[in-house]
Amino acid sequence: MSDTTLADAIQADTDSGRRLRVRAEIPWLTIVAPAVFFVAFIGAWELLVKVRDIHVLLLPAPSVIWRQFVEDFSLLRVLAKNTAIESLKGVLIGAVMAIGLAGLVQPVGWLNKSLLMYSSTIKALPIVALYPLCTVFFGITSAAVVAMVAIGITPIMYTFAARGFSGTSQEDDLMRSISAGRFIRFRFLVLPRALPYVMAGMKTAVPLSIIVAIISEYFGGRVTTLGSHIRRESQQLHTPEMWSAIVMACLLGIVAFGAVSLLDRYFLRWHTSRRDD
C-alpha cells in the first residue's frame, strides 16, 4: 500500500471517528423518541375520543383539556405555587433531618447499618396511609401535608446520604496521617465526597414530594392547592377542569426535577465526573 493510500485511509478513519463522537455527544434518539411517542399517544387519544364519541364527563379530548388549561392557567399557577411551597418545606425538613442523622451515626457502623435497614423498610410502606395520624397532631392543615412530605422524603434522603458518608478513599489515610480531627475530616473530606449521593437523593425525592403533597392535599388541607382543587372538581364532575389541574401537577413535577438537575450540575461542577461536560 502506498503512502498516499495509507494516509487517505487514516484520514477516513479519523473523520469517521469524529462523526461518531458528534453523534454520541448529541443524544438525538433520547430526545426524538420520547417526543414521537408523546405526539403519537396524544393523537391516538384525540382520535379515540372523536371516533368513539366518548362523553366529556368520562374522558375529555386532549384539545378540550388544553383549552381548559389555558383558560384556568392563572388559577392553576396560584394553586401550583402553594403546593410547591408545601412540598419545598417538607423536602427541606426531611433532608436536614436525614442528612444530619446520617452524619451523626456515620462513625458508628452497626448503628448506621441498622438505620439503613429500617429506612429501606419504611420506604416500602404506604406513606399516604399515615395522613390520618398526621392530622391528629397537626389538624387538617398545611402542616399535616408538610409533615407527610417530610415523612416520605426522610428515609430516601437518609439512604443516599448514608451511602455517601460510608465511602472511603486514599485521602482518608492522608487525613489520619496529619492527625486531622473528626470534624475536619467530615467537613473537608466526607461531606464533599457524599455530595453526589445527596444530590442524587434530591433528584429522587423532590419529584416524589410533589406526588405526596398532592395526594395528601386531596384528603385534606388548604383549599388553595392542586390536590384540593382536583378533589373538588372530580366531586362536581368537572372532568376537563380536573384534567387541566392534573396537567399542571405534571408540569410542576417536571419543573421541580429540572431545577434540582440544574442545582446538581452547579454544586458538582468541580467533581471529576463533570470535568468533561
C-alpha positions in Angstrom: 0.0 0.0 0.0 1.4 3.4 -1.0 1.9 6.2 1.5 -0.9 8.3 -0.1 -3.4 5.4 0.1 -2.4 4.8 3.8 -2.8 8.5 4.6 -6.2 8.6 3.0 -7.3 5.5 5.0 -6.1 7.1 8.2 -7.9 10.4 7.4 -11.1 8.5 6.6 -10.9 6.6 9.9 -10.3 9.9 11.7 -13.3 11.6 10.0 -15.5 8.6 10.8 -14.5 8.6 14.4 -15.2 12.3 14.6 -18.7 11.8 13.2 -19.3 9.0 15.7 -18.2 11.3 18.6 -20.6 14.0 17.4 -23.5 11.6 17.2 -22.6 10.3 20.7 -22.4 13.9 22.1 -25.9 14.7 20.7 -28.3 12.1 22.1 -30.9 12.6 19.3 -32.6 9.3 20.0 -33.2 10.1 23.6 -34.8 13.4 22.5 -36.7 12.4 19.4 -38.1 9.0 20.6 -40.0 10.3 23.6 -41.3 13.3 21.6 -42.6 11.0 18.8 -44.2 8.7 21.4 -45.9 11.6 23.1 -47.3 13.0 19.9 -48.5 9.6 18.8 -50.1 9.0 22.2 -51.9 12.3 22.2 -53.0 11.9 18.6 -54.4 8.4 19.4 -56.2 9.7 22.4 -57.8 12.6 20.4 -58.8 10.2 17.6 -60.3 7.7 20.0 -62.5 10.3 21.8 -63.7 11.6 18.4 -64.3 8.3 16.8 -66.0 6.6 19.7 -67.8 9.8 20.7 -66.8 9.4 24.3 -68.7 11.8 26.6 -66.6 14.6 28.1 -67.5 13.6 31.6 -65.8 10.2 31.1 -62.7 11.2 29.1 -62.2 14.7 27.5 -60.1 15.0 24.4 -56.6 16.5 24.8 -57.7 19.6 22.8 -60.5 20.2 25.4 -58.1 19.7 28.3 -55.6 22.1 26.7 -58.3 24.8 26.2 -59.4 24.4 29.8 -55.8 24.6 30.9 -55.2 27.8 29.1 -58.4 29.3 30.5 -57.6 28.3 34.1 -53.9 29.0 33.9 -54.0 32.0 36.3 -55.8 29.9 39.0 -53.7 26.8 38.4 -50.5 28.8 38.7 -51.5 30.0 42.2 -52.5 26.5 43.2 -49.3 25.1 41.9 -47.3 27.7 43.8 -49.0 26.8 47.1 -48.4 23.1 46.5 -44.8 23.8 45.6 -44.3 25.7 48.9 -45.7 22.9 51.0 -43.6 20.4 49.1 -40.4 22.5 49.5 -40.9 22.9 53.2 -41.3 19.1 53.6 -38.2 18.4 51.5 -36.1 20.9 53.5 -37.2 19.4 56.8 -36.8 15.8 55.7 -33.4 16.4 54.0 -32.0 18.3 57.1 -33.2 15.5 59.4 -31.9 12.7 57.2 -28.5 14.2 56.4 -28.0 15.3 60.0 -28.8 11.9 61.3 -26.6 10.1 58.7 -23.7 12.4 59.6 -24.2 11.7 63.3 -24.3 7.9 63.0 -21.7 7.7 60.3 -18.8 6.8 62.7 -20.9 4.1 64.4 -21.0 1.3 61.8 -23.5 -1.1 63.4 -26.0 1.8 64.1 -25.6 3.1 60.5 -26.4 -0.4 59.1 -29.4 -0.8 61.4 -30.9 2.6 60.4 -30.3 1.8 56.7 -32.3 -1.4 57.2 -35.1 0.5 58.9 -35.1 3.2 56.2 -35.4 0.6 53.5 -38.4 -0.9 55.3 -40.1 2.5 55.7 -39.7 3.2 52.0 -41.8 0.1 51.3 -44.7 1.3 53.5 -47.8 3.2 52.0 -46.8 6.6 53.4 -50.2 8.2 52.5 -51.9 5.9 54.9 -50.2 7.9 57.7 -52.1 11.0 56.8 -54.9 10.4 59.4 -52.2 10.1 62.0 -50.6 13.4 61.0 -54.0 15.1 61.2 -54.2 14.0 64.9 -51.1 16.1 65.7 -51.4 18.9 63.2 -55.1 19.0 62.2 -56.4 19.1 58.7 -54.0 21.9 57.8 -51.0 22.7 55.6 -48.7 21.5 58.4 -50.1 17.9 58.1 -49.2 18.0 54.3 -45.7 19.2 55.1 -45.3 16.5 57.7 -46.4 13.9 55.2 -43.8 15.1 52.7 -41.1 15.1 55.3 -42.0 11.5 56.4 -41.9 10.4 52.8 -38.6 12.1 52.0 -36.5 11.4 55.1 -35.9 7.6 54.5 -34.9 8.2 50.9 -32.5 11.0 51.7 -31.1 9.1 54.7 -30.3 6.1 52.4 -28.4 8.2 49.8 -26.6 10.3 52.5 -25.6 7.3 54.5 -24.2 5.6 51.4 -22.2 8.7 50.6 -20.8 9.1 54.1 -19.8 5.5 54.2 -17.4 5.8 51.3 -13.7 5.7 51.6 -10.8 7.0 49.5 -7.0 7.5 49.6 -7.5 10.9 51.3 -8.7 9.1 54.5 -5.2 7.9 55.2 -3.8 11.3 54.5 -6.2 12.9 57.0 -5.3 10.3 59.6 -1.6 10.9 58.9 -1.9 14.6 59.7 -4.0 13.8 62.8 -7.0 15.7 61.5 -9.9 15.8 63.9 -13.3 14.1 63.2 -15.0 17.4 62.4 -12.2 18.5 60.0 -12.4 15.1 58.2 -16.2 15.3 58.0 -16.2 19.0 56.8 -13.4 18.8 54.2 -13.5 15.1 53.1 -16.6 13.1 54.0 -19.2 15.8 53.2 -17.8 16.8 49.8 -17.4 13.1 48.9 -21.1 12.5 49.8 -22.4 15.4 47.9 -23.0 13.5 44.7 -25.0 10.9 46.6 -27.0 13.7 48.4 -27.9 15.4 45.0 -28.9 12.0 43.6 -31.2 11.6 46.5 -32.6 15.0 45.9 -33.4 14.2 42.3 -35.3 11.2 43.5 -37.0 12.9 46.5 -38.2 16.2 45.0 -40.5 14.8 42.3 -41.8 12.3 44.8 -42.5 15.2 47.2 -44.8 16.8 44.7 -46.8 13.5 44.4 -47.0 13.0 48.2 -48.1 16.6 48.7 -50.9 16.5 46.0 -52.2 13.1 47.4 -52.2 14.5 50.9 -53.9 17.7 49.8 -56.6 15.5 48.1 -57.6 14.2 51.5 -57.4 17.5 53.3 -55.5 20.7 53.9 -55.6 24.2 52.4 -58.3 24.7 49.8 -56.0 26.7 47.6 -53.8 23.8 46.5 -53.7 21.5 43.5 -54.8 18.4 45.4 -57.8 20.1 46.9 -58.8 21.6 43.6 -58.6 18.2 41.9 -60.8 16.7 44.6 -63.5 19.5 44.3 -63.6 19.3 40.5 -63.8 15.5 40.5 -66.7 15.6 43.0 -68.6 18.1 40.9 -67.9 16.0 37.7 -65.9 18.9 36.2 -63.7 16.5 34.2 -61.9 19.0 31.9 -61.1 21.2 34.9 -59.8 18.1 36.8 -57.6 17.0 33.9 -56.2 20.6 33.5 -55.1 20.5 37.2 -53.5 17.1 36.6 -51.6 18.6 33.7 -50.4 21.4 35.9 -49.3 18.8 38.5 -47.3 17.0 35.9 -45.6 20.2 34.8 -44.8 21.1 38.4 -43.1 17.8 38.8 -41.1 18.3 35.6 -40.1 21.8 36.6 -39.0 20.6 40.1 -36.9 17.8 38.6 -35.3 20.2 36.2 -34.5 22.7 38.9 -32.8 20.0 41.0 -30.9 18.8 38.0 -29.5 22.4 37.5 -28.5 22.6 41.1 -26.8 19.2 40.7 -24.7 20.5 37.8 -23.9 23.7 39.7 -22.8 22.1 43.0 -21.0 19.2 41.4 -19.2 21.2 38.6 -15.9 20.5 40.5 -16.5 16.8 40.5 -14.2 14.6 38.3 -17.3 13.1 36.5 -18.3 16.6 35.3 -14.9 17.8 34.0 -15.6 16.7 30.5 -19.1 18.3 30.4 
